[in-house]
Amino acid sequence: MSSSTNKQLALVTPSVGGGLLLQEVEKPGKPGPGKLLLKIVATATNPMDYKMHDYGILVPSFPTILGSDFAGAVEEVGEGVQGWKKGDRLLTANIGGGFQQYTEVDVEAQFPFHVPKTISIEEASTMPIAFATAIIGLYAEGPSGIGLNPTVSWNKPCAGQSAFVISGSSSVGQYAIQLLKFAGFTSIVAYASLRHADLLKSLGATEIIDRNEVALTDLPTHLKPRFNVVFDALSGPDALAAGLQLLADQGKLATVTPPRMVKPETAELFAKGNKRLGSIYGAYKWNAENEALGNALRENFDRLLDEGVIKPNRYEILPGGLKGLIEGTDRHRQGKVSGVKLIARPHETE
């Protein structure tokens, strides 16, 4: 615990590759206009954390505090903030700021959501970036999304269609499967390890292709082009190329592959095949481009969770509070996380 009321504990990264150092730092003060002071109750690790640490990706400057998926309770409300009060449970996505005990939330920029009573704060912390990436990629209008259900309609707008999800057991992939089912897809094939088959079928997958038996590059030969939609939750040129070849005519593909990795010849093939590409790398934000979808989601968010349409990721608690995030980040770096989110409770740090 911190020794002073104006201090808190945080994992500070002093430079690229500089480590996650447990330090006592200044606690945010009274929130400014349009902002909230949030007590972080649960922080989930994300693969992007180690990439930000190791390579400085998406980090504007160092020293910095990483951590992009978190949820907590409102501690104090800034001037002009409507719809929030002390004690409200909140989840939000942000590039950094989660590896600490308190943080300031900009209500307009970060577009926080109330956490419904039907899920725990730990479950809520699994959702921010992974769920936003999946729903923006699938439901938002372009250029980030492929526009399957921009109003979050309950009327199954894609009834009877087929979809393929690459990396179906990832956090993003699990949310994508559920969103495809909600949109009405009747055939949802997931590319994942068979050890996650029961989980993925419980979320809506109708078939699992074992990634240990069929190589990513062999998928087009194994399955033939037949899918109306492909969701690539893996990223990379091979995943994108396989996804493109799996699409039926006039199909749509949403990918987390960065635009800079989309080869010109691949983009040309999309154009020639009358196929649509949505690139959701870094597009998890509820900015002006995604505002309409964000507002529609807000109207339906509680119901989606209350009725079990969307189930948060399974999770594993990391012991030691913030210290556990050091281990969790390293496990992502080593590729030792599969099918679950790793979560720490910052206020259990000793």
C-alpha positions in Angstrom: 0.0 0.0 0.0 1.1 3.6 -0.6 2.3 5.4 2.5 0.6 8.8 1.7 -2.9 9.8 0.6 -1.4 11.8 -2.3 0.8 8.9 -3.4 0.0 5.6 -5.1 1.9 2.6 -6.4 2.5 2.1 -10.1 4.6 0.1 -12.5 6.8 2.6 -14.3 8.6 1.9 -17.5 11.5 4.5 -17.7 12.5 3.8 -21.3 12.1 1.4 -24.2 12.8 -2.1 -22.8 13.5 -0.5 -19.4 11.4 -2.9 -17.3 8.3 -2.6 -15.2 9.5 -0.9 -12.0 7.3 -0.8 -8.9 7.4 2.8 -7.6 5.5 5.2 -5.5 4.3 8.0 -7.7 1.9 11.0 -7.4 -1.8 10.0 -7.3 -3.9 12.1 -9.7 -5.5 15.0 -7.9 -9.0 16.4 -8.2 -10.2 15.6 -11.7 -10.5 18.5 -14.1 -13.6 19.5 -16.1 -15.0 16.5 -18.1 -12.9 14.0 -16.2 -13.3 11.3 -13.6 -10.8 10.0 -11.0 -11.0 6.2 -11.2 -9.8 3.8 -8.5 -8.6 0.8 -10.6 -9.9 -2.4 -9.1 -8.8 -4.8 -11.9 -6.3 -4.5 -14.7 -6.0 -7.1 -17.4 -2.9 -7.8 -19.4 -2.9 -7.4 -23.2 -0.4 -8.6 -25.8 0.2 -5.0 -26.8 1.6 -4.2 -23.3 4.9 -6.1 -24.0 5.1 -4.7 -27.5 4.8 -1.2 -26.1 7.4 -2.0 -23.5 9.9 -3.7 -25.8 9.6 -1.6 -29.0 8.0 1.7 -27.9 5.0 1.1 -30.2 2.2 3.6 -29.5 4.1 5.2 -26.6 4.4 9.0 -27.1 7.1 9.4 -24.5 9.0 7.8 -21.6 8.9 7.3 -18.7 5.4 5.9 -19.0 2.8 3.7 -17.2 1.5 0.9 -19.4 -1.7 -1.1 -19.1 -4.6 -0.7 -21.6 -7.5 -2.8 -20.2 -8.9 -1.9 -16.8 -12.0 -1.4 -14.8 -12.7 0.2 -11.4 -14.9 2.5 -9.3 -15.4 6.3 -9.7 -13.6 8.0 -6.8 -14.4 11.6 -7.8 -16.4 13.4 -10.5 -15.0 16.5 -12.3 -17.0 19.6 -13.2 -19.5 19.2 -16.0 -19.6 15.4 -16.1 -23.1 14.0 -16.5 -24.2 10.5 -15.8 -21.5 9.5 -13.4 -21.3 9.6 -9.6 -18.9 8.4 -6.9 -19.0 4.6 -6.6 -20.1 3.9 -10.1 -18.3 0.9 -11.7 -16.6 1.8 -15.0 -14.7 0.1 -17.7 -12.7 1.9 -20.4 -10.0 1.4 -23.0 -6.9 3.5 -23.1 -3.4 3.3 -24.4 -1.6 3.1 -21.1 -2.4 4.1 -17.6 -3.7 0.8 -16.2 -0.6 -0.4 -14.4 -1.3 1.8 -11.4 -3.9 2.2 -8.6 -5.6 5.3 -9.7 -6.0 7.1 -13.1 -7.9 10.0 -14.6 -10.5 9.2 -17.2 -11.5 11.7 -19.9 -15.2 11.0 -20.4 -15.4 12.4 -23.9 -12.1 11.0 -25.3 -12.2 7.5 -23.6 -16.0 6.9 -23.9 -16.3 4.8 -20.6 -19.1 2.4 -20.1 -21.0 1.6 -16.9 -20.4 -2.0 -15.7 -23.7 -3.8 -15.3 -24.5 -5.6 -12.1 -24.6 -9.0 -13.8 -20.8 -9.1 -14.3 -17.9 -8.8 -11.9 -15.3 -6.0 -12.1 -12.7 -8.6 -13.1 -14.8 -9.8 -16.0 -15.3 -6.1 -17.0 -11.6 -5.6 -17.2 -11.3 -8.3 -19.9 -13.5 -6.2 -22.3 -12.2 -2.7 -23.1 -9.8 -3.1 -26.0 -10.6 -6.7 -27.1 -14.4 -6.1 -27.2 -14.0 -2.7 -28.8 -11.7 -4.1 -31.5 -14.1 -6.9 -32.3 -17.3 -4.8 -32.5 -15.7 -1.9 -34.4 -14.1 -4.2 -36.9 -17.4 -6.1 -37.5 -20.2 -3.6 -36.9 -18.8 -0.1 -37.7 -19.0 1.4 -41.1 -15.6 1.9 -42.9 -12.8 2.4 -43.0 -12.2 0.6 -39.8 -15.1 -1.7 -39.9 -17.1 -3.7 -42.4 -20.5 -2.5 -41.4 -22.3 -5.7 -40.5 -24.6 -4.2 -37.8 -23.9 -0.5 -37.2 -27.1 0.0 -35.2 -26.5 -3.1 -32.9 -29.8 -4.4 -34.1 -31.4 -7.5 -32.5 -33.1 -8.5 -35.7 -30.3 -10.7 -37.1 -29.2 -8.6 -40.1 -26.8 -11.3 -41.3 -29.1 -14.3 -40.9 -27.9 -17.3 -42.9 -24.4 -16.1 -43.7 -21.1 -17.8 -42.9 -18.0 -16.5 -41.2 -14.5 -17.6 -40.4 -12.5 -16.4 -37.4 -8.7 -16.6 -37.4 -7.3 -16.9 -33.9 -10.7 -17.7 -32.5 -9.5 -18.4 -28.9 -7.8 -15.0 -28.5 -9.7 -12.4 -26.5 -10.6 -10.5 -29.6 -11.6 -13.7 -31.4 -13.9 -14.8 -28.6 -15.8 -11.5 -28.8 -15.9 -11.7 -32.6 -17.5 -15.1 -32.5 -20.2 -13.8 -30.1 -20.9 -10.7 -32.2 -21.2 -12.8 -35.3 -23.7 -15.1 -33.6 -25.7 -12.0 -32.4 -25.7 -10.7 -36.0 -27.4 -13.9 -37.2 -24.5 -15.9 -38.8 -25.5 -19.5 -38.9 -22.1 -20.9 -39.8 -19.1 -19.6 -37.7 -15.9 -21.6 -38.1 -13.0 -20.8 -35.8 -9.3 -21.5 -36.4 -7.9 -22.4 -33.0 -6.5 -25.1 -30.8 -8.9 -28.0 -30.2 -8.4 -27.7 -26.5 -10.6 -24.6 -26.7 -13.3 -26.3 -28.7 -15.9 -26.5 -26.0 -15.4 -22.9 -25.0 -15.6 -21.6 -28.5 -18.7 -23.7 -29.3 -20.4 -22.3 -26.2 -19.8 -18.8 -27.5 -21.3 -19.6 -30.9 -18.7 -21.3 -33.1 -20.2 -24.1 -35.2 -16.9 -25.8 -36.2 -13.3 -25.7 -35.1 -10.4 -26.1 -37.5 -7.4 -27.2 -35.4 -4.4 -24.9 -35.9 -2.1 -27.7 -34.8 -3.3 -29.8 -37.7 -3.8 -27.3 -40.5 -1.2 -24.6 -41.2 -2.4 -21.1 -41.6 -1.1 -21.0 -45.2 -2.9 -24.2 -46.0 -6.4 -23.0 -44.9 -7.5 -21.9 -48.4 -6.7 -25.3 -49.8 -8.3 -27.1 -46.9 -11.6 -25.0 -46.9 -11.9 -23.4 -50.3 -13.4 -19.9 -50.7 -16.9 -19.9 -49.2 -17.2 -17.4 -46.4 -19.2 -14.1 -46.5 -17.0 -12.7 -43.7 -13.6 -13.4 -42.4 -12.3 -11.9 -39.1 -8.5 -11.9 -38.7 -7.7 -11.6 -35.0 -4.1 -12.8 -35.5 -2.5 -10.2 -37.6 0.3 -10.5 -40.2 0.6 -10.9 -44.0 0.0 -14.7 -43.9 -3.3 -14.3 -41.9 -4.4 -11.6 -44.2 -3.6 -13.6 -47.4 -5.3 -16.7 -46.0 -8.4 -14.6 -45.1 -8.6 -13.0 -48.5 -8.5 -16.4 -50.2 -11.3 -17.8 -47.9 -13.7 -15.1 -48.9 -16.6 -15.7 -51.3 -17.4 -13.2 -54.0 -18.3 -9.8 -52.5 -17.1 -11.0 -49.1 -15.8 -8.8 -46.3 -12.7 -9.1 -44.2 -11.9 -7.3 -40.9 -8.3 -7.5 -39.8 -6.1 -6.4 -36.9 -3.2 -6.3 -39.3 -1.6 -2.8 -39.4 -2.3 -1.0 -42.7 1.5 -0.7 -43.3 1.6 -4.5 -43.5 -1.1 -4.7 -46.2 0.8 -5.3 -49.3 -0.2 -3.3 -52.4 -0.9 -6.5 -54.4 -3.2 -7.7 -51.5 -5.1 -4.4 -51.6 -5.4 -4.7 -55.3 -6.9 -8.2 -55.0 -9.6 -6.9 -52.7 -10.5 -4.2 -55.2 -10.6 -6.6 -58.1 -12.6 -9.2 -56.3 -15.2 -6.7 -55.2 -14.3 -7.6 -51.6 -14.3 -5.2 -48.6 -11.4 -4.8 -46.2 -11.7 -3.1 -42.8 -8.4 -2.5 -40.9 -9.0 -2.2 -37.2 -5.4 -1.9 -36.0 -5.4 0.8 -33.4 -9.0 1.6 -34.1 -10.5 0.6 -30.8 -11.3 4.2 -29.9 -14.8 5.6 -29.9 -13.8 8.6 -31.9 -16.0 10.6 -34.3 -15.7 7.9 -36.9 -17.1 5.3 -34.6 -19.4 7.6 -32.5 -22.7 6.3 -34.0 -21.8 2.7 -33.2 -20.6 3.7 -29.8 -23.9 5.4 -29.0 -25.9 2.4 -30.3 -23.8 0.1 -28.2 -24.3 2.2 -25.1 -28.1 1.8 -25.5 -27.7 -2.0 -25.7 -24.6 -2.7 -23.5 -26.4 -3.7 -20.3 -28.9 -5.9 -22.2 -26.2 -7.7 -24.2 -24.4 -8.7 -20.9 -27.5 -9.2 -18.8 -29.0 -11.7 -21.3 -25.7 -13.5 -21.8 -25.5 -12.5 -25.5 -21.9 -11.3 -24.7 -19.9 -13.3 -22.2 -16.7 -11.8 -20.9 -13.4 -13.7 -21.3 -12.5 -16.3 -18.8 -9.7 -15.0 -16.5 -6.9 -16.0 -14.2 -6.0 -13.8 -11.2 -2.3 -12.9 -10.9 -1.2 -12.8 -7.3 0.7 -9.9 -5.8 -1.3 -7.0 -7.2 0.8 -4.9 -9.6 3.8 -7.2 -9.2 1.7 -9.9 -10.9 1.5 -7.8 -14.0 5.3 -8.2 -14.5 4.8 -12.0 -14.7 1.7 -11.7 -16.8 3.4 -9.4 -19.4 6.3 -11.8 -19.6 3.9 -14.7 -20.2 2.5 -12.9 -23.2 6.0 -12.2 -24.5 6.7 -15.9 -24.3 3.4 -16.9 -26.0 2.2 -18.7 -22.9 -1.3 -17.2 -22.7 -4.2 -18.9 -24.5 -7.9 -18.7 -24.0 -7.9 -16.5 -20.9 -7.2 -13.0 -19.7 -4.6 -12.5 -17.0 -5.8 -10.1 -14.3 -4.3 -8.3 -11.3 -5.9 -6.3 -8.5 -3.6 -3.2 -8.1 -4.7 -2.5 -4.6 -3.5 -5.9 -3.4 0.1 -4.8 -4.0 2.3 -5.0 -1.0 
